[in-house]
Amino acid sequence: QVHLTEAGGGSSQAGGSLRLSCTTSGFNFRRSCLGWFRRAPGKEREGVAFLDNGGGSTYYPDSVKGRFTIKQDNENKVFHLQMTRLNSEDTALYYCAADLDTWGKSGEYCSRQNYAYWGQGTQVTVSS
């Protein structure tokens, strides 16, 4: 059974940093697309970081490029979202997700996939 569980959300002042973690089980971690998404109040869900764990390629939208980094720990089947230079527009509920058996393509390809497995979400609040 596939499980994803986020941790590490919380509050930060603008300009600060936070790191989210997603602990996973039940699937081939190395042969999957891994992603981080967020949903802010009144806005549509937005993908913020993607990793093709088969090849290591990553992809970020312009809204977070240069500030957010997705990294994986293959041994422990955990992946992280390091967020820096946070601003109030980063306030949202953050979710990790996995698209199984999709690998060897690119991070950009992973950003266009439909993700079937999701964590429960963790809140990030940035105050100015």
C-alpha positions as a Markdown table, in Angstrom:
| # | Residue | x | y | z |
|---|---|---|---|---|
| 1 | Gln | 0.0 | 0.0 | 0.0 |
| 2 | Val | 1.3 | 3.4 | -1.0 |
| 3 | His | 1.8 | 6.0 | 1.7 |
| 4 | Leu | 3.2 | 9.5 | 1.7 |
| 5 | Thr | 3.4 | 11.7 | 4.8 |
| 6 | Glu | 4.6 | 15.3 | 5.0 |
| 7 | Ala | 6.3 | 16.9 | 7.9 |
| 8 | Gly | 8.1 | 20.2 | 8.5 |
| 9 | Gly | 5.5 | 22.8 | 7.8 |
| 10 | Gly | 5.1 | 25.8 | 10.1 |
| 11 | Ser | 5.6 | 29.5 | 10.2 |
| 12 | Ser | 8.3 | 31.7 | 8.9 |
| 13 | Gln | 8.9 | 35.4 | 8.5 |
| 14 | Ala | 9.5 | 36.7 | 5.0 |
| 15 | Gly | 13.0 | 36.0 | 3.8 |
| 16 | Gly | 13.2 | 32.9 | 6.0 |
| 17 | Ser | 13.6 | 29.2 | 5.1 |
| 18 | Leu | 11.7 | 26.0 | 5.8 |
| 19 | Arg | 12.3 | 22.4 | 4.8 |
| 20 | Leu | 9.5 | 20.0 | 4.2 |
| 21 | Ser | 9.9 | 16.2 | 4.2 |
| 22 | Cys | 7.9 | 13.5 | 2.6 |
| 23 | Thr | 8.3 | 10.0 | 4.0 |
| 24 | Thr | 7.1 | 7.3 | 1.6 |
| 25 | Ser | 6.5 | 3.6 | 1.4 |
| 26 | Gly | 4.9 | 1.0 | -0.7 |
| 27 | Phe | 6.3 | 1.8 | -4.1 |
| 28 | Asn | 9.5 | 1.7 | -6.2 |
| 29 | Phe | 10.9 | 5.1 | -5.0 |
| 30 | Arg | 13.7 | 5.1 | -7.6 |
| 31 | Arg | 11.3 | 4.6 | -10.5 |
| 32 | Ser | 8.9 | 7.3 | -9.9 |
| 33 | Cys | 8.2 | 11.0 | -10.5 |
| 34 | Leu | 8.1 | 12.9 | -7.2 |
| 35 | Gly | 6.4 | 16.2 | -6.8 |
| 36 | Trp | 5.6 | 19.0 | -4.4 |
| 37 | Phe | 2.4 | 21.0 | -4.8 |
| 38 | Arg | 0.6 | 23.7 | -2.9 |
| 39 | Arg | -2.8 | 25.2 | -2.6 |
| 40 | Ala | -3.2 | 28.7 | -1.3 |
| 41 | Pro | -6.6 | 30.0 | -0.1 |
| 42 | Gly | -8.8 | 31.0 | -3.1 |
| 43 | Lys | -6.2 | 29.7 | -5.6 |
| 44 | Glu | -5.8 | 26.6 | -7.7 |
| 45 | Arg | -3.3 | 23.9 | -6.8 |
| 46 | Glu | 0.1 | 24.7 | -8.1 |
| 47 | Gly | 3.1 | 22.3 | -8.7 |
| 48 | Val | 6.2 | 23.8 | -7.2 |
| 49 | Ala | 8.9 | 21.2 | -7.6 |
| 50 | Phe | 9.4 | 17.9 | -9.5 |
| 51 | Leu | 12.0 | 15.2 | -9.6 |
| 52 | Asp | 12.4 | 12.4 | -12.1 |
| 53 | Asn | 14.0 | 10.0 | -9.6 |
| 54 | Gly | 15.1 | 7.6 | -12.3 |
| 55 | Gly | 17.4 | 10.2 | -13.8 |
| 56 | Gly | 17.7 | 13.0 | -11.3 |
| 57 | Ser | 16.3 | 15.7 | -13.5 |
| 58 | Thr | 14.3 | 18.4 | -11.7 |
| 59 | Tyr | 11.8 | 21.1 | -12.7 |
| 60 | Tyr | 10.5 | 24.3 | -11.1 |
| 61 | Pro | 8.1 | 26.8 | -12.2 |
| 62 | Asp | 9.2 | 30.4 | -12.4 |
| 63 | Ser | 7.4 | 31.3 | -9.2 |
| 64 | Val | 9.9 | 29.4 | -7.1 |
| 65 | Lys | 12.9 | 28.8 | -9.3 |
| 66 | Gly | 16.1 | 29.7 | -7.5 |
| 67 | Arg | 14.4 | 29.6 | -4.1 |
| 68 | Phe | 13.0 | 26.0 | -3.8 |
| 69 | Thr | 15.0 | 22.8 | -4.2 |
| 70 | Ile | 13.7 | 19.2 | -4.3 |
| 71 | Lys | 16.1 | 16.5 | -3.1 |
| 72 | Gln | 15.7 | 12.8 | -2.4 |
| 73 | Asp | 17.2 | 10.3 | 0.0 |
| 74 | Asn | 16.9 | 7.1 | -1.9 |
| 75 | Glu | 18.1 | 4.9 | 1.0 |
| 76 | Asn | 15.3 | 6.1 | 3.3 |
| 77 | Lys | 12.7 | 6.8 | 0.6 |
| 78 | Val | 12.3 | 10.3 | 1.7 |
| 79 | Phe | 12.2 | 13.5 | -0.3 |
| 80 | His | 12.5 | 17.1 | 0.8 |
| 81 | Leu | 11.5 | 20.5 | -0.3 |
| 82 | Gln | 14.0 | 23.1 | 0.8 |
| 83 | Met | 12.4 | 26.6 | 0.6 |
| 84 | Thr | 14.4 | 29.8 | 0.9 |
| 85 | Arg | 13.7 | 33.5 | 0.6 |
| 86 | Leu | 10.1 | 32.8 | 1.5 |
| 87 | Asn | 7.4 | 35.5 | 0.9 |
| 88 | Ser | 3.8 | 35.8 | 1.8 |
| 89 | Glu | 2.7 | 34.3 | -1.6 |
| 90 | Asp | 4.3 | 31.1 | -0.5 |
| 91 | Thr | 1.7 | 30.7 | 2.2 |
| 92 | Ala | -0.3 | 27.6 | 1.4 |
| 93 | Leu | -1.0 | 24.0 | 2.2 |
| 94 | Tyr | 1.8 | 21.9 | 0.8 |
| 95 | Tyr | 1.4 | 18.4 | -0.5 |
| 96 | Cys | 3.9 | 15.8 | -1.7 |
| 97 | Ala | 2.9 | 13.3 | -4.4 |
| 98 | Ala | 4.2 | 10.4 | -6.4 |
| 99 | Asp | 3.5 | 9.2 | -9.9 |
| 100 | Leu | 4.6 | 5.5 | -9.9 |
| 101 | Asp | 6.6 | 3.7 | -12.6 |
| 102 | Thr | 7.4 | 6.9 | -14.4 |
| 103 | Trp | 11.1 | 7.5 | -14.7 |
| 104 | Gly | 13.9 | 8.1 | -17.0 |
| 105 | Lys | 12.2 | 11.1 | -18.7 |
| 106 | Ser | 12.8 | 14.6 | -17.1 |
| 107 | Gly | 11.6 | 16.8 | -14.3 |
| 108 | Glu | 9.6 | 18.8 | -16.8 |
| 109 | Tyr | 7.9 | 15.6 | -17.9 |
| 110 | Cys | 7.1 | 14.8 | -14.3 |
| 111 | Ser | 5.5 | 18.2 | -13.9 |
| 112 | Arg | 2.9 | 17.2 | -16.6 |
| 113 | Gln | 1.9 | 13.9 | -15.1 |
| 114 | Asn | -1.3 | 13.1 | -13.2 |
| 115 | Tyr | -0.3 | 12.1 | -9.7 |
| 116 | Ala | -2.3 | 9.3 | -8.1 |
| 117 | Tyr | -0.8 | 9.3 | -4.6 |
| 118 | Trp | -0.7 | 12.2 | -2.2 |
| 119 | Gly | 0.2 | 13.0 | 1.3 |
| 120 | Gln | -2.3 | 14.7 | 3.6 |
| 121 | Gly | -0.7 | 18.1 | 3.4 |
| 122 | Thr | 1.3 | 20.4 | 5.7 |
| 123 | Gln | 0.6 | 24.1 | 6.3 |
| 124 | Val | 3.3 | 26.8 | 5.5 |
| 125 | Thr | 2.6 | 30.3 | 6.7 |
| 126 | Val | 4.8 | 33.2 | 5.8 |
| 127 | Ser | 4.4 | 36.5 | 7.6 |
| 128 | Ser | 5.7 | 39.8 | 6.2 |
